[in-house]
Amino acid sequence: MKKRPELLAPAGNLEKLKMAILYGADAVFIGGQQFGLRSRAGNFGYDEMAEGVAFAHERGAKVYVAANMVTHEGDIEGAGAFFCKLRDIGIDAVIVSDPAMIEVCLTDAPGLPVHLSTQASATNYETLRFWQEEGLERIVLAREVSMEEIKEMKRQVDVEIETFVHGAMCISYSGRCTLSNHMALRDANRGGCAQSCRWKYGFFEADELLTDEMAARDEEPFSMSSVDLAMVRHIPDLVDAGVDSLKIEGRMKSIHYVATVCNVYRQVIDAYCADPEGFEFNPAWEEEIWKAAQRELATGFYYGVPTENEQLFGKPRAIPQYAFAARVISYEPSTQMATLEQRNHFRHGEEVEFFGPGFVRFSQRIDELYDESGERLETANQAMMTVRVKVEQPVATDFIMRKRKAGVVSTPVPSPV
Amino acid sequence: MMIQLVTTAQSVEQAEALIMAGSDRIYIGDSTYGLRHKGDWSFPAVREVTAIAHRYGKEVTVAVNNLMHNEQIKSLPEYLKELKTIGVDSVTAGDPGAIRMIRNANIPYWYDAQTLVTSARHIQFWGKRDAIGAVVAREVTLTELEIIQQQIGLPVEVQVYGPTCIHHSKRPLLTNYFNEIGRSNTLAEEREYYVSEPSDADSRYPVYQDDNGTHVFSEDLTLMGQLPALLKGGLHTWKLEGWHAGDAFVDIVRLFDKARSDLLNGRFDRHVMERRLAELQPEQFRLGTGLLLRNPEEIK
């Protein structure tokens, strides 16, 4: 037996929060209406937070709030009251990067644990020591830290360490990129990042324009776009290094992503920690991870500095894409009928997959599809409509039905404007 | 009131010329502990430049503003001890671990966490922890800089000339790119590379790679026209970055020195000075004001 690290998942809204926890997350991180870095993610009002906290705490899970904005003059107004409110709601910790915000939280809302955000780029043990002395409980490391460096940090300092195991990543040190500010007037450190790193740039040497010459040779334009992180095959290394919390990125991502990724990492962590010697990696875990992938996957900086193979150039490789087709509302074992809430268009005769917490999964064809009144249906084409489907294996409430999408993943290059 | 010109230097000789041209503080650094300094700034050179600066009653600041990994932090106390022995006047630092060690070594430091330094309260946090001043993010507008300076007793450094870093990746993005397109061995230190943004073909952002990864710079900033506002707003620490200004840099610093005395004597002529700066500016790089003159409300 090994001590199990926390599995920490993103939750862009209340439904995602619940699904993340049902699918195995020990904790979730959410955003409030203010002070966050994801202005476009669905953020939580206080009532929703309270509901999320109640749901999580009933199941032994925790809720953290990301308040990792890099504040300018005036932005910090109300932060003290905000932190007090979070503490009173029962939020388990806040994730903060700006020292001004840290100070406000520690002074105005004592008792509310503070985690240092990855935006602060903690990259060495002395920095961990500094923040621990200031009263922080946990440090989310910069994504540039290697496995060996984590081990050294754990030897040097006794503070909780959280690292990213999955999801999209900045190609810069997080927080140290203002391309978006300068090129799109959108502040990357206040939730407005235009993903300028992923644009295609003209390239020059000295004062000589190389772009035309390169275009003539059909060369790839300059870009700085990182593939995504996936440590699914390397969880034993992270557990052995003593990492306290394994974080999944993606408050903007879908329910399908959150459920799929949590489900897999839950399995890997539990399997390894229960029997480290007998642990064997199950290829089905990785197969499952790819169903929620939006870019190529790699291991970031854990085992070395990423090369061109960990950047996106040229046409993206075809990765089959899956959609969240429906959510199971209820199931009758006697008739094998499942009641579903539709989330994406699907039809009679289509191949689908069901999956649920605990890594239950199976594929089948939709042979029987009915509407609420029992009339046969050809297609389930209305958003949130209730339908009934005959399932070949038992399912339960909150199982997900996914289907292969017609296309493949090709995350579009974001446009400059 | 004392206006201080802080200038980068790429060699001991250039540093001396810059001091003669009006620089009050020479800013240098080594790539192990500092970010983005050209030239060899090993201990003998630091010792030499410090002796020269002190002879003229000027100062030397050494960059210790890197994002330190364990290996760098391990050797940092030795480095600081030597800087202390040499007698440099101050360092810049933004890594809290490095700051912890700098305070232990009793060396005055300017807080410099680059893009993250954006408010008075943030600076005050470090002021309470012995910072003697702060390098504010170049994304902070002049309007905001004035508000920040009014609230704090510490000097705030404003960049009045040259490019600033707008992207720092730990990855070797130029090497990766050249490998991708099959151009081997093209990454030579003497070569300079630039990118232009998709919607502005005339833009030129220098891209530079070293042991610390890849750095993208902004256009060349200038606040020549806003020096009277800086003076009035109490913003008296003026930084000039000579990254790619070459031999023109000494003349550019001399021009800012003249601008300073003209201002103090009430003889500052904005148009003349801006024209003279444009004449000195290397022609391939345009001058701009970055985000400095933007209305803070414009930046979302």
Interface residues (C-beta under 8 A of the other chain):
Chain A: V70 T71 H72 E73 D75 I76 S97 D98 P99 A100 I102 E103 V104 Q119 A120 S121 A122 T123 N124 Y125 E126 T127 L128 R129 F130 W131 A142 E144 V145 E149 E152 M153 I171 S172 Y173 G175 R176 C177 T178 L179 N181 H182 M183 L185 R186 D187 N189 R190 G192 S196 C197 W199 K200 Y201 G202 F203 F204 E205 A206 D207 T211 M214 E219 E220 F222 S223 M224 F301 V305 P306 T307 E308 Q311 F313 P416 V417
Chain B: L67 M68 H69 N70 Q72 I73 D95 P96 G97 A98 I99 R100 M101 Q114 T115 L116 T118 S119 A120 R121 H122 Q124 F125 W126 A137 R138 E139 V140 E144 I147 I148 I166 H167 H168 S169 K170 R171 P172 L173 N176 Y177 N179 E180 I181 R191 E192 Y193 Y194 V195 S196 E197 P198 S199 D200 A201 R204 V207 T214 V216 S218 Q284 G290 L291 R294 P296 E298 I299 K300
